[in-house]
């Protein structure tokens, strides 16, 4: 909270009106932790903190971290649930209204053992499409896929396989899907 407030003060002091200040939130832990976090922001940051926030970032990995699995075809529902909970349930607790945009700062789905490249492409298409479809409803202004490149494609740990490219920079199918979606939605 104090970092956001200090950054906002410094930006104003230097006349950097183009500089937007925000913070990220990871979707999702258990509901008690979530309410506790946002209530803490409200109690200890209050209006001063809320006035300093220009955007709230969302880190969401439906079907990866929690919940451990989405039903078939449920990736779009997962990302919309994350955005909706952030906008309707949690941001208001901290005094952050609908005028504060949401940035999807991290969204991804890894390949690896038991996780096919074709499924990554389906998950990407569903999640990016859902964010685009609901961006106006929830004031989502930014989107970033995590990650461009695998850390180590040969690893048995799925955490090393989020990339749209393998570690040798060869493209996975999702790379081409993402490029086509960017071309289509960025107009």
Secondary structure as UniProt FT lines:
FT   HELIX           2..14
FT   TURN            17..18
FT   STRAND          22..27
FT   HELIX           31..52
FT   STRAND          55..60
FT   TURN            62..64
FT   TURN            72..73
FT   HELIX           75..84
FT   HELIX           85..90
FT   HELIX           91..94
FT   TURN            98..99
FT   STRAND          101..107
FT   TURN            113..114
FT   HELIX           117..138
FT   STRAND          140..145
FT   TURN            153..154
FT   HELIX           158..160
FT   TURN            167..168
FT   HELIX           173..185
//
